[in-house]
Amino acid sequence: MVRVQSTRRIFLCLSLLMGNVLSGKLLVWPADYSHWMNLKVVTEELASMGHNVTVLVHSASLSARPGSTSALHFEPIEVGFTSDGLRSLWDKFLQFWVYERARVSFWEMHNTMRSLSRSVSRMQRDICNGAVKNRQLLEKLRLSHYDVLLSDPVLPCGELLAELLQVPFIFTLRFSPGFAFERLCGQILAPPSYVPAATSELQEKMSFLERTENLLLYLVHDILQLLVWKEWDSYYSSVLGKPTTLCETMGKAEMWLIRTYWDFEFPRPFLPNFEFVGGLHCQPAKPLPEEMEAFVQSSGEHGIVVFSLGSLIYNLTEERSNMIALALSQIPQKVLWRYKGKTPETLGPNTKIYDWIPQNDLLGHPKTKAFITHGGTNGIYEAIYHGIPMVGIPMFADQPDNIVHMKAKGMAVELDFNTMQAQDLIDALNSVINNSSYKENAMRLSQIHHDQPMKPLDRAVFWIEFVMRHKGAKHLRPAAHELTWYQYHCLDVLMFLLACAAAAVFISVKCCMFCCKKCGWVVKKKKTE
């Protein structure tokens, strides 16, 4: 009897220990819109596995809101602006960038973008203050003893919060401008000879002029980033009470989860603490709503086209919307268009407008022939996952680069939103639907995406849990983080070698001069004798 009780106690202790190992506490620092979509998928998966997940969400958030999911716990942060104010700022940016940018001078564009950037920076600083300068919140977070912090660096401060809490942190991102975060802070290599700079819209095989453009763009990105970072450097130093920089703090990330994969990326060098998790939100198609399925089935042998410009572009000018609707009315396919604006007068009977569409499920439907997209990473990966060719109409941010990647892979045709006419859209759709090479390339990329040892979501979860289990991943971080910029580029070694060479030349010259003088003196003495 004693032995049985002893055995039970052992099993109880083991189960408790296993519970501690298999469940942990995660703190999440999210960004809005598509960024939150990826984080939401990962965090919900972690929560379903028994982990305690807390999302720090500011009161003006447009996407990550308390009550949007029951699997997560939301910790509110009060900020000095409203969601309406944030949405208004986004609308101003999109209105300028999509419609007005091409019609103004360089200096007008520069001044407008500078003004908008300052407004964004003020809001970001306000959000950061709401977290790192709230002593009550910080104390509550410290007492919670989190195992890891998961952060999207598009919204600064996640790494600063992790430093204050002394918690290891992980980044999840698509890319930063000029790969500055990854290159300058994460220490990855990006040779400008064959790695196109982010937003360059270049491909991996570049001509001499393109390589020149690429190198100059890297330099411009670095200068701009360093100017922007200066304000954050002083802010981080003030909060931490010691001299530091934004980049130095970001460089302490244990892992960088990149939201792409080699089905999308051009080959380039990466480090052991960089992992690809592109398409982690993709999944097999589910049945469509009954009314939508009936419309799709009515398309017959021609099939359907799925059309969405994302969650940010929900309204177009009357001229643009009428032009697009006119083009769509002239194709034999049925079209499902996600659009919240005024119904265009030229809308054809083959086109239905929806406030929201189950995009992944539609792209996975056997009748889908093409996808008209703005080029957001999430939509592109759903198209890759299901093998659907695309017509890309990029708007801003990473979208032009994303479409360039898809063009290079032979899966997409690109159009310019401001200059395209109805016939351009018709021709583009006819190309990707009727030219079999686009579908073949789409299926090839889909096969590459599916042919992985682990699903992207499983890989993301594994590395997050890995950092939790081992309280970091320092063994994967390169020694470059401990070097100064001149040590990293071996400039001190080169200077030493140059000094040694100069000293050797100097000594050799002096020796030769001395020998010559000696020889000359001996010859002169003999002649005198």
One Martini backbone bead per residue (centre of mass of N, CA, C, O) as a GRO file, in nm:
protein
  529
    1MET     BB    1   0.059   0.062  -0.021
    2VAL     BB    2   0.301   0.253   0.001
    3ARG     BB    3   0.403   0.205  -0.285
    4VAL     BB    4   0.150   0.313  -0.431
    5GLN     BB    5   0.156   0.601  -0.313
    6SER     BB    6   0.438   0.667  -0.415
    7THR     BB    7   0.374   0.635  -0.715
    8ARG     BB    8   0.154   0.851  -0.727
    9ARG     BB    9   0.335   1.086  -0.644
   10ILE     BB   10   0.527   1.066  -0.881
   11PHE     BB   11   0.312   1.107  -1.107
   12LEU     BB   12   0.217   1.382  -1.003
   13CYS     BB   13   0.487   1.529  -1.029
   14LEU     BB   14   0.529   1.473  -1.330
   15SER     BB   15   0.270   1.612  -1.430
   16LEU     BB   16   0.342   1.892  -1.319
   17LEU     BB   17   0.606   1.923  -1.472
   18MET     BB   18   0.485   1.888  -1.756
   19GLY     BB   19   0.296   2.130  -1.734
   20ASN     BB   20   0.528   2.340  -1.713
   21VAL     BB   21   0.662   2.265  -1.988
   22LEU     BB   22   0.394   2.275  -2.185
   23SER     BB   23   0.342   2.550  -2.035
   24GLY     BB   24   0.304   2.904  -2.094
   25LYS     BB   25   0.403   3.257  -2.109
   26LEU     BB   26   0.262   3.510  -2.321
   27LEU     BB   27   0.363   3.810  -2.481
   28VAL     BB   28   0.191   4.058  -2.689
   29TRP     BB   29   0.301   4.277  -2.970
   30PRO     BB   30   0.093   4.435  -3.181
   31ALA     BB   31  -0.045   4.489  -3.492
   32ASP     BB   32  -0.227   4.578  -3.757
   33TYR     BB   33  -0.414   4.398  -3.952
   34SER     BB   34  -0.224   4.170  -4.116
   35HIS     BB   35  -0.038   4.141  -3.873
   36TRP     BB   36  -0.257   4.027  -3.680
   37MET     BB   37  -0.341   3.778  -3.837
   38ASN     BB   38  -0.080   3.618  -3.785
   39LEU     BB   39  -0.069   3.639  -3.474
   40LYS     BB   40  -0.346   3.513  -3.418
   41VAL     BB   41  -0.287   3.230  -3.524
   42VAL     BB   42  -0.050   3.166  -3.333
   43THR     BB   43  -0.180   3.233  -3.054
   44GLU     BB   44  -0.420   3.037  -3.078
   45GLU     BB   45  -0.249   2.784  -3.101
   46LEU     BB   46  -0.107   2.816  -2.828
   47ALA     BB   47  -0.367   2.823  -2.657
   48SER     BB   48  -0.468   2.533  -2.751
   49MET     BB   49  -0.192   2.408  -2.601
   50GLY     BB   50  -0.199   2.573  -2.298
   51HIS     BB   51  -0.123   2.858  -2.327
   52ASN     BB   52  -0.059   3.179  -2.192
   53VAL     BB   53  -0.218   3.459  -2.354
   54THR     BB   54  -0.107   3.803  -2.384
   55VAL     BB   55  -0.254   4.105  -2.510
   56LEU     BB   56  -0.133   4.415  -2.600
   57VAL     BB   57  -0.390   4.666  -2.625
   58HIS     BB   58  -0.482   4.942  -2.764
   59SER     BB   59  -0.764   5.158  -2.763
   60ALA     BB   60  -0.718   5.220  -3.102
   61SER     BB   61  -0.750   4.962  -3.224
   62LEU     BB   62  -0.849   4.804  -3.546
   63SER     BB   63  -0.809   4.477  -3.464
   64ALA     BB   64  -0.695   4.425  -3.169
   65ARG     BB   65  -0.965   4.314  -2.985
   66PRO     BB   66  -1.155   4.271  -2.737
   67GLY     BB   67  -1.351   3.976  -2.813
   68SER     BB   68  -1.240   3.851  -3.093
   69THR     BB   69  -1.133   3.628  -2.883
   70SER     BB   70  -1.134   3.358  -2.638
   71ALA     BB   71  -0.825   3.248  -2.627
   72LEU     BB   72  -0.753   3.539  -2.526
   73HIS     BB   73  -0.576   3.784  -2.341
   74PHE     BB   74  -0.654   4.126  -2.271
   75GLU     BB   75  -0.440   4.415  -2.234
   76PRO     BB   76  -0.492   4.734  -2.173
   77ILE     BB   77  -0.408   5.050  -2.345
   78GLU     BB   78  -0.383   5.381  -2.292
   79VAL     BB   79  -0.458   5.647  -2.519
   80GLY     BB   80  -0.460   5.985  -2.683
   81PHE     BB   81  -0.642   5.827  -2.899
   82THR     BB   82  -0.845   5.721  -3.158
   83SER     BB   83  -0.964   5.513  -3.397
   84ASP     BB   84  -1.057   5.746  -3.578
   85GLY     BB   85  -0.782   5.888  -3.590
   86LEU     BB   86  -0.627   5.649  -3.714
   87ARG     BB   87  -0.805   5.612  -3.966
   88SER     BB   88  -0.765   5.898  -4.076
   89LEU     BB   89  -0.463   5.871  -4.126
   90TRP     BB   90  -0.482   5.638  -4.325
   91ASP     BB   91  -0.661   5.783  -4.532
   92LYS     BB   92  -0.461   6.009  -4.598
   93PHE     BB   93  -0.235   5.832  -4.699
   94LEU     BB   94  -0.393   5.681  -4.925
   95GLN     BB   95  -0.492   5.926  -5.082
   96PHE     BB   96  -0.210   6.029  -5.150
   97TRP     BB   97  -0.062   5.769  -5.261
   98VAL     BB   98  -0.279   5.681  -5.480
   99TYR     BB   99  -0.380   5.980  -5.609
  100GLU     BB  100  -0.156   6.235  -5.557
  101ARG     BB  101   0.150   6.175  -5.591
  102ALA     BB  102   0.172   6.193  -5.919
  103ARG     BB  103   0.076   6.526  -5.909
  104VAL     BB  104   0.332   6.604  -5.753
  105SER     BB  105   0.600   6.720  -5.629
  106PHE     BB  106   0.870   6.625  -5.463
  107TRP     BB  107   0.840   6.833  -5.224
  108GLU     BB  108   0.546   6.778  -5.162
  109MET     BB  109   0.581   6.481  -5.099
  110HIS     BB  110   0.788   6.515  -4.875
  111ASN     BB  111   0.616   6.696  -4.683
  112THR     BB  112   0.376   6.504  -4.651
  113MET     BB  113   0.533   6.253  -4.549
  114ARG     BB  114   0.656   6.395  -4.307
  115SER     BB  115   0.392   6.466  -4.164
  116LEU     BB  116   0.279   6.175  -4.144
  117SER     BB  117   0.522   6.052  -3.993
  118ARG     BB  118   0.492   6.227  -3.740
  119SER     BB  119   0.212   6.126  -3.662
  120VAL     BB  120   0.289   5.830  -3.633
  121SER     BB  121   0.514   5.870  -3.421
  122ARG     BB  122   0.331   5.990  -3.201
  123MET     BB  123   0.150   5.742  -3.172
  124GLN     BB  124   0.373   5.539  -3.104
  125ARG     BB  125   0.468   5.689  -2.849
  126ASP     BB  126   0.199   5.670  -2.699
  127ILE     BB  127   0.186   5.364  -2.687
  128CYS     BB  128   0.453   5.325  -2.539
  129ASN     BB  129   0.382   5.490  -2.286
  130GLY     BB  130   0.136   5.306  -2.202
  131ALA     BB  131   0.351   5.081  -2.113
  132VAL     BB  132   0.646   5.192  -1.994
  133LYS     BB  133   0.488   5.434  -1.800
  134ASN     BB  134   0.319   5.206  -1.648
  135ARG     BB  135   0.367   5.092  -1.340
  136GLN     BB  136   0.128   4.906  -1.289
  137LEU     BB  137   0.161   4.734  -1.543
  138LEU     BB  138   0.456   4.646  -1.505
  139GLU     BB  139   0.411   4.499  -1.238
  140LYS     BB  140   0.206   4.297  -1.343
  141LEU     BB  141   0.399   4.171  -1.558
  142ARG     BB  142   0.623   4.081  -1.366
  143LEU     BB  143   0.437   3.890  -1.188
  144SER     BB  144   0.375   3.691  -1.440
  145HIS     BB  145   0.622   3.560  -1.568
  146TYR     BB  146   0.727   3.558  -1.856
  147ASP     BB  147   0.880   3.366  -2.122
  148VAL     BB  148   0.768   3.547  -2.370
  149LEU     BB  149   0.798   3.782  -2.647
  150LEU     BB  150   0.574   3.886  -2.906
  151SER     BB  151   0.677   4.078  -3.201
  152ASP     BB  152   0.601   4.364  -3.408
  153PRO     BB  153   0.825   4.599  -3.551
  154VAL     BB  154   0.625   4.807  -3.681
  155LEU     BB  155   0.585   4.839  -3.366
  156PRO     BB  156   0.735   4.992  -3.146
  157CYS     BB  157   0.853   4.849  -2.804
  158GLY     BB  158   0.867   4.545  -2.753
  159GLU     BB  159   1.177   4.533  -2.687
  160LEU     BB  160   1.164   4.732  -2.449
  161LEU     BB  161   0.973   4.569  -2.271
  162ALA     BB  162   1.152   4.316  -2.254
  163GLU     BB  163   1.385   4.461  -2.112
  164LEU     BB  164   1.226   4.548  -1.858
  165LEU     BB  165   1.130   4.234  -1.799
  166GLN     BB  166   1.340   4.021  -1.875
  167VAL     BB  167   1.253   3.901  -2.171
  168PRO     BB  168   1.239   3.706  -2.417
  169PHE     BB  169   1.239   3.770  -2.780
  170ILE     BB  170   1.019   3.781  -3.077
  171PHE     BB  171   1.004   3.815  -3.421
  172THR     BB  172   0.745   3.927  -3.661
  173LEU     BB  173   0.792   3.944  -4.027
  174ARG     BB  174   0.855   4.050  -4.349
  175PHE     BB  175   0.980   4.355  -4.359
  176SER     BB  176   1.207   4.615  -4.379
  177PRO     BB  177   1.332   4.894  -4.473
  178GLY     BB  178   1.606   4.780  -4.636
  179PHE     BB  179   1.653   4.563  -4.415
  180ALA     BB  180   1.745   4.712  -4.151
  181PHE     BB  181   1.675   4.531  -3.916
  182GLU     BB  182   1.818   4.275  -4.027
  183ARG     BB  183   2.100   4.398  -4.094
  184LEU     BB  184   2.169   4.605  -3.850
  185CYS     BB  185   2.036   4.415  -3.610
  186GLY     BB  186   2.048   4.097  -3.717
  187GLN     BB  187   2.310   4.045  -3.920
  188ILE     BB  188   2.248   4.011  -4.206
  189LEU     BB  189   2.306   3.941  -4.533
  190ALA     BB  190   2.312   4.195  -4.827
  191PRO     BB  191   2.404   4.177  -5.129
  192PRO     BB  192   2.362   4.418  -5.382
  193SER     BB  193   2.424   4.231  -5.636
  194TYR     BB  194   2.151   4.011  -5.552
  195VAL     BB  195   1.990   4.186  -5.328
  196PRO     BB  196   1.710   4.333  -5.318
  197ALA     BB  197   1.578   4.600  -5.213
  198ALA     BB  198   1.344   4.713  -5.038
  199THR     BB  199   1.124   4.865  -5.275
  200SER     BB  200   1.278   4.833  -5.564
  201GLU     BB  201   1.155   4.624  -5.783
  202LEU     BB  202   1.368   4.400  -5.803
  203GLN     BB  203   1.566   4.150  -5.920
  204GLU     BB  204   1.826   3.926  -5.886
  205LYS     BB  205   1.880   3.993  -6.190
  206MET     BB  206   2.121   4.242  -6.261
  207SER     BB  207   2.226   4.509  -6.387
  208PHE     BB  208   2.443   4.756  -6.358
  209LEU     BB  209   2.231   4.980  -6.307
  210GLU     BB  210   2.069   4.817  -6.095
  211ARG     BB  211   2.302   4.785  -5.893
  212THR     BB  212   2.338   5.083  -5.849
  213GLU     BB  213   2.052   5.139  -5.750
  214ASN     BB  214   2.062   4.938  -5.513
  215LEU     BB  215   2.295   5.061  -5.354
  216LEU     BB  216   2.171   5.345  -5.320
  217LEU     BB  217   1.916   5.247  -5.170
  218TYR     BB  218   2.058   5.136  -4.925
  219LEU     BB  219   2.182   5.408  -4.839
  220VAL     BB  220   1.919   5.566  -4.811
  221HIS     BB  221   1.785   5.383  -4.601
  222ASP     BB  222   2.003   5.414  -4.384
  223ILE     BB  223   1.984   5.719  -4.346
  224LEU     BB  224   1.683   5.736  -4.280
  225GLN     BB  225   1.683   5.543  -4.040
  226LEU     BB  226   1.890   5.694  -3.863
  227LEU     BB  227   1.717   5.949  -3.838
  228VAL     BB  228   1.469   5.812  -3.709
  229TRP     BB  229   1.625   5.660  -3.471
  230LYS     BB  230   1.728   5.893  -3.295
  231GLU     BB  231   1.471   5.936  -3.127
  232TRP     BB  232   1.458   5.640  -3.019
  233ASP     BB  233   1.730   5.634  -2.878
  234SER     BB  234   1.663   5.846  -2.660
  235TYR     BB  235   1.413   5.704  -2.552
  236TYR     BB  236   1.543   5.434  -2.466
  237SER     BB  237   1.752   5.560  -2.277
  238SER     BB  238   1.549   5.694  -2.084
  239VAL     BB  239   1.390   5.436  -1.997
  240LEU     BB  240   1.658   5.260  -1.912
  241GLY     BB  241   1.900   5.449  -1.798
  242LYS     BB  242   2.080   5.407  -2.067
  243PRO     BB  243   2.287   5.375  -2.316
  244THR     BB  244   2.118   5.340  -2.634
  245THR     BB  245   1.948   5.158  -2.898
  246LEU     BB  246   1.725   5.036  -3.107
  247CYS     BB  247   1.914   4.829  -3.250
  248GLU     BB  248   2.038   4.698  -3.001
  249THR     BB  249   1.767   4.596  -2.888
  250MET     BB  250   1.679   4.431  -3.139
  251GLY     BB  251   1.941   4.242  -3.142
  252LYS     BB  252   1.818   4.058  -2.890
  253ALA     BB  253   1.679   3.869  -3.054
  254GLU     BB  254   1.626   3.529  -3.075
  255MET     BB  255   1.402   3.554  -3.308
  256TRP     BB  256   1.312   3.542  -3.670
  257LEU     BB  257   0.993   3.556  -3.817
  258ILE     BB  258   0.940   3.499  -4.151
  259ARG     BB  259   0.662   3.574  -4.384
  260THR     BB  260   0.816   3.354  -4.569
  261TYR     BB  261   0.949   3.175  -4.862
  262TRP     BB  262   1.099   2.999  -5.131
  263ASP     BB  263   0.841   3.047  -5.312
  264PHE     BB  264   0.907   3.372  -5.295
  265GLU     BB  265   1.196   3.400  -5.259
  266PHE     BB  266   1.509   3.497  -5.303
  267PRO     BB  267   1.807   3.389  -5.281
  268ARG     BB  268   1.967   3.413  -4.951
  269PRO     BB  269   2.114   3.503  -4.672
  270PHE     BB  270   2.105   3.332  -4.350
  271LEU     BB  271   2.030   3.268  -4.015
  272PRO     BB  272   1.959   3.056  -3.750
  273ASN     BB  273   1.751   3.297  -3.622
  274PHE     BB  274   1.605   3.246  -3.903
  275GLU     BB  275   1.257   3.195  -3.996
  276PHE     BB  276   1.020   3.040  -4.207
  277VAL     BB  277   0.638   3.127  -4.212
  278GLY     BB  278   0.495   3.126  -4.472
  279GLY     BB  279   0.149   3.061  -4.465
  280LEU     BB  280   0.029   2.999  -4.167
  281HIS     BB  281  -0.287   3.078  -4.243
  282CYS     BB  282  -0.325   2.852  -4.421
  283GLN     BB  283  -0.599   2.648  -4.566
  284PRO     BB  284  -0.830   2.457  -4.634
  285ALA     BB  285  -1.116   2.465  -4.788
  286LYS     BB  286  -1.431   2.575  -4.724
  287PRO     BB  287  -1.744   2.600  -4.735
  288LEU     BB  288  -1.972   2.791  -4.873
  289PRO     BB  289  -2.210   2.984  -4.879
  290GLU     BB  290  -2.497   2.918  -5.034
  291GLU     BB  291  -2.525   3.175  -5.212
  292MET     BB  292  -2.229   3.174  -5.315
  293GLU     BB  293  -2.226   2.889  -5.438
  294ALA     BB  294  -2.445   2.944  -5.650
  295PHE     BB  295  -2.288   3.162  -5.804
  296VAL     BB  296  -2.042   2.992  -5.872
  297GLN     BB  297  -2.197   2.761  -6.027
  298SER     BB  298  -2.313   2.964  -6.254
  299SER     BB  299  -2.034   2.981  -6.426
  300GLY     BB  300  -1.940   2.718  -6.511
  301GLU     BB  301  -1.666   2.676  -6.724
  302HIS     BB  302  -1.541   2.967  -6.661
  303GLY     BB  303  -1.578   3.061  -6.380
  304ILE     BB  304  -1.383   3.254  -6.141
  305VAL     BB  305  -1.323   3.577  -5.983
  306VAL     BB  306  -1.112   3.718  -5.743
  307PHE     BB  307  -1.166   4.037  -5.557
  308SER     BB  308  -0.901   4.221  -5.375
  309LEU     BB  309  -0.767   4.524  -5.185
  310GLY     BB  310  -0.830   4.484  -4.902
  311SER     BB  311  -0.886   4.649  -4.587
  312LEU     BB  312  -0.797   4.950  -4.669
  313ILE     BB  313  -0.930   4.933  -4.962
  314TYR     BB  314  -1.278   5.037  -4.947
  315ASN     BB  315  -1.234   5.283  -5.156
  316LEU     BB  316  -1.325   5.459  -5.456
  317THR     BB  317  -1.339   5.622  -5.717
  318GLU     BB  318  -1.573   5.656  -5.952
  319GLU     BB  319  -1.390   5.620  -6.196
  320ARG     BB  320  -1.242   5.356  -6.108
  321SER     BB  321  -1.489   5.175  -6.045
  322ASN     BB  322  -1.616   5.193  -6.333
  323MET     BB  323  -1.378   5.080  -6.490
  324ILE     BB  324  -1.363   4.805  -6.347
  325ALA     BB  325  -1.658   4.714  -6.392
  326LEU     BB  326  -1.645   4.722  -6.701
  327ALA     BB  327  -1.427   4.507  -6.734
  328LEU     BB  328  -1.574   4.274  -6.579
  329SER     BB  329  -1.832   4.269  -6.775
  330GLN     BB  330  -1.633   4.143  -7.029
  331ILE     BB  331  -1.622   3.871  -6.891
  332PRO     BB  332  -1.712   3.528  -6.854
  333GLN     BB  333  -1.677   3.550  -6.569
  334LYS     BB  334  -1.730   3.538  -6.244
  335VAL     BB  335  -1.751   3.795  -5.980
  336LEU     BB  336  -1.584   3.852  -5.660
  337TRP     BB  337  -1.623   4.159  -5.476
  338ARG     BB  338  -1.442   4.342  -5.248
  339TYR     BB  339  -1.665   4.612  -5.144
  340LYS     BB  340  -1.769   4.941  -4.977
  341GLY     BB  341  -1.861   5.114  -5.188
  342LYS     BB  342  -2.005   5.246  -5.435
  343THR     BB  343  -2.201   5.139  -5.674
  344PRO     BB  344  -2.141   5.088  -5.984
  345GLU     BB  345  -2.288   5.169  -6.290
  346THR     BB  346  -2.111   4.930  -6.459
  347LEU     BB  347  -2.226   4.688  -6.336
  348GLY     BB  348  -2.242   4.359  -6.388
  349PRO     BB  349  -2.411   4.049  -6.374
  350ASN     BB  350  -2.120   3.893  -6.312
  351THR     BB  351  -2.115   4.088  -6.052
  352LYS     BB  352  -2.029   4.073  -5.701
  353ILE     BB  353  -2.079   4.248  -5.398
  354TYR     BB  354  -1.876   4.256  -5.094
  355ASP     BB  355  -1.775   4.328  -4.775
  356TRP     BB  356  -1.712   4.011  -4.749
  357ILE     BB  357  -1.474   3.738  -4.795
  358PRO     BB  358  -1.373   3.398  -4.825
  359GLN     BB  359  -1.081   3.389  -4.962
  360ASN     BB  360  -0.955   3.110  -4.912
  361ASP     BB  361  -1.208   2.947  -5.010
  362LEU     BB  362  -1.218   3.065  -5.298
  363LEU     BB  363  -0.924   2.987  -5.386
  364GLY     BB  364  -1.002   2.669  -5.323
  365HIS     BB  365  -1.186   2.662  -5.555
  366PRO     BB  366  -1.232   2.487  -5.856
  367LYS     BB  367  -1.351   2.763  -6.016
  368THR     BB  368  -1.092   2.916  -5.983
  369LYS     BB  369  -0.884   3.129  -6.207
  370ALA     BB  370  -0.850   3.415  -6.046
  371PHE     BB  371  -0.654   3.693  -5.887
  372ILE     BB  372  -0.731   4.007  -5.762
  373THR     BB  373  -0.457   4.208  -5.628
  374HIS     BB  374  -0.255   4.416  -5.414
  375GLY     BB  375  -0.015   4.227  -5.265
  376GLY     BB  376  -0.051   4.090  -5.014
  377THR     BB  377   0.089   3.842  -4.836
  378ASN     BB  378  -0.162   3.678  -4.757
  379GLY     BB  379  -0.292   3.655  -5.040
  380ILE     BB  380  -0.052   3.531  -5.187
  381TYR     BB  381  -0.040   3.271  -5.009
  382GLU     BB  382  -0.319   3.168  -5.084
  383ALA     BB  383  -0.252   3.140  -5.386
  384ILE     BB  384  -0.018   2.946  -5.356
  385TYR     BB  385  -0.158   2.722  -5.195
  386HIS     BB  386  -0.388   2.693  -5.447
  387GLY     BB  387  -0.284   2.775  -5.738
  388ILE     BB  388  -0.331   3.101  -5.821
  389PRO     BB  389  -0.340   3.329  -6.041
  390MET     BB  390  -0.240   3.683  -6.103
  391VAL     BB  391  -0.354   4.023  -6.056
  392GLY     BB  392  -0.158   4.305  -5.997
  393ILE     BB  393  -0.246   4.601  -5.769
  394PRO     BB  394  -0.042   4.795  -5.636
  395MET     BB  395   0.003   5.050  -5.372
  396PHE     BB  396   0.197   4.974  -5.110
  397ALA     BB  397   0.477   4.902  -4.965
  398ASP     BB  398   0.518   4.555  -5.029
  399GLN     BB  399   0.343   4.512  -5.290
  400PRO     BB  400   0.531   4.563  -5.535
  401ASP     BB  401   0.738   4.347  -5.453
  402ASN     BB  402   0.550   4.103  -5.450
  403ILE     BB  403   0.472   4.117  -5.752
  404VAL     BB  404   0.756   4.088  -5.864
  405HIS     BB  405   0.799   3.804  -5.758
  406MET     BB  406   0.557   3.679  -5.917
  407LYS     BB  407   0.658   3.754  -6.197
  408ALA     BB  408   0.932   3.599  -6.177
  409LYS     BB  409   0.760   3.319  -6.127
  410GLY     BB  410   0.506   3.324  -6.338
  411MET     BB  411   0.210   3.420  -6.169
  412ALA     BB  412   0.199   3.729  -6.284
  413VAL     BB  413   0.029   4.041  -6.341
  414GLU     BB  414   0.092   4.389  -6.386
  415LEU     BB  415  -0.067   4.691  -6.257
  416ASP     BB  416  -0.155   5.030  -6.277
  417PHE     BB  417  -0.385   5.201  -6.105
  418ASN     BB  418  -0.359   5.499  -6.244
  419THR     BB  419  -0.328   5.387  -6.571
  420MET     BB  420  -0.535   5.190  -6.604
  421GLN     BB  421  -0.751   5.022  -6.818
  422ALA     BB  422  -0.998   4.820  -6.907
  423GLN     BB  423  -0.826   4.659  -7.119
  424ASP     BB  424  -0.592   4.585  -6.930
  425LEU     BB  425  -0.759   4.404  -6.741
  426ILE     BB  426  -0.862   4.208  -6.955
  427ASP     BB  427  -0.584   4.114  -7.061
  428ALA     BB  428  -0.474   4.009  -6.792
  429LEU     BB  429  -0.694   3.796  -6.742
  430ASN     BB  430  -0.658   3.641  -7.008
  431SER     BB  431  -0.367   3.555  -6.954
  432VAL     BB  432  -0.396   3.396  -6.674
  433ILE     BB  433  -0.628   3.204  -6.789
  434ASN     BB  434  -0.524   3.116  -7.099
  435ASN     BB  435  -0.232   3.094  -6.999
  436SER     BB  436  -0.090   2.805  -6.877
  437SER     BB  437   0.176   2.906  -6.736
  438TYR     BB  438   0.050   3.038  -6.484
  439LYS     BB  439  -0.075   2.783  -6.362
  440GLU     BB  440   0.182   2.611  -6.356
  441ASN     BB  441   0.344   2.801  -6.169
  442ALA     BB  442   0.143   2.800  -5.936
  443MET     BB  443   0.163   2.490  -5.885
  444ARG     BB  444   0.466   2.482  -5.832
  445LEU     BB  445   0.461   2.665  -5.581
  446SER     BB  446   0.261   2.493  -5.424
  447GLN     BB  447   0.442   2.242  -5.404
  448ILE     BB  448   0.670   2.380  -5.252
  449HIS     BB  449   0.504   2.470  -5.007
  450HIS     BB  450   0.406   2.168  -4.928
  451ASP     BB  451   0.725   2.075  -4.939
  452GLN     BB  452   0.755   2.028  -4.606
  453PRO     BB  453   0.848   1.909  -4.294
  454MET     BB  454   0.677   2.164  -4.200
  455LYS     BB  455   0.450   2.359  -4.104
  456PRO     BB  456   0.453   2.689  -4.057
  457LEU     BB  457   0.297   2.688  -3.787
  458ASP     BB  458   0.470   2.469  -3.650
  459ARG     BB  459   0.735   2.626  -3.670
  460ALA     BB  460   0.655   2.869  -3.503
  461VAL     BB  461   0.581   2.713  -3.246
  462PHE     BB  462   0.847   2.570  -3.199
  463TRP     BB  463   1.030   2.830  -3.158
  464ILE     BB  464   0.875   2.948  -2.926
  465GLU     BB  465   0.906   2.698  -2.739
  466PHE     BB  466   1.212   2.688  -2.748
  467VAL     BB  467   1.259   2.959  -2.602
  468MET     BB  468   1.104   2.875  -2.348
  469ARG     BB  469   1.268   2.621  -2.267
  470HIS     BB  470   1.569   2.788  -2.298
  471LYS     BB  471   1.558   3.096  -2.240
  472GLY     BB  472   1.640   3.102  -2.540
  473ALA     BB  473   1.895   3.155  -2.840
  474LYS     BB  474   2.212   3.222  -2.823
  475HIS     BB  475   2.343   2.989  -3.008
  476LEU     BB  476   2.218   3.145  -3.283
  477ARG     BB  477   2.385   3.393  -3.237
  478PRO     BB  478   2.598   3.600  -3.365
  479ALA     BB  479   2.903   3.764  -3.295
  480ALA     BB  480   2.835   4.039  -3.435
  481HIS     BB  481   2.684   4.171  -3.184
  482GLU     BB  482   2.983   4.225  -3.035
  483LEU     BB  483   3.052   4.424  -3.261
  484THR     BB  484   3.173   4.667  -3.421
  485TRP     BB  485   3.168   4.812  -3.724
  486TYR     BB  486   3.485   4.794  -3.766
  487GLN     BB  487   3.510   4.495  -3.685
  488TYR     BB  488   3.311   4.368  -3.884
  489HIS     BB  489   3.492   4.499  -4.138
  490CYS     BB  490   3.805   4.492  -4.055
  491LEU     BB  491   3.939   4.781  -4.022
  492ASP     BB  492   4.150   4.731  -3.799
  493VAL     BB  493   4.308   4.514  -3.953
  494LEU     BB  494   4.372   4.683  -4.205
  495MET     BB  495   4.527   4.904  -4.055
  496PHE     BB  496   4.740   4.719  -3.939
  497LEU     BB  497   4.847   4.609  -4.211
  498LEU     BB  498   4.916   4.885  -4.330
  499ALA     BB  499   5.114   4.963  -4.108
  500CYS     BB  500   5.306   4.726  -4.151
  501ALA     BB  501   5.366   4.786  -4.449
  502ALA     BB  502   5.470   5.073  -4.406
  503ALA     BB  503   5.698   4.994  -4.211
  504ALA     BB  504   5.845   4.802  -4.404
  505VAL     BB  505   5.898   5.012  -4.623
  506PHE     BB  506   6.046   5.216  -4.449
  507ILE     BB  507   6.276   5.029  -4.355
  508SER     BB  508   6.375   4.945  -4.637
  509VAL     BB  509   6.445   5.229  -4.736
  510LYS     BB  510   6.644   5.298  -4.509
  511CYS     BB  511   6.838   5.063  -4.563
  512CYS     BB  512   6.906   5.136  -4.853
  513MET     BB  513   7.013   5.419  -4.795
  514PHE     BB  514   7.233   5.328  -4.602
  515CYS     BB  515   7.382   5.140  -4.802
  516CYS     BB  516   7.434   5.351  -5.017
  517LYS     BB  517   7.602   5.538  -4.843
  518LYS     BB  518   7.819   5.334  -4.769
  519CYS     BB  519   7.907   5.263  -5.057
  520GLY     BB  520   7.977   5.554  -5.139
  521TRP     BB  521   8.195   5.598  -4.920
  522VAL     BB  522   8.388   5.369  -5.006
  523VAL     BB  523   8.436   5.460  -5.297
  524LYS     BB  524   8.542   5.741  -5.229
  525LYS     BB  525   8.786   5.646  -5.056
  526LYS     BB  526   8.935   5.488  -5.280
  527LYS     BB  527   8.973   5.725  -5.473
  528THR     BB  528   9.144   5.895  -5.280
  529GLU     BB  529   9.374   5.671  -5.250
   0.00000   0.00000   0.00000
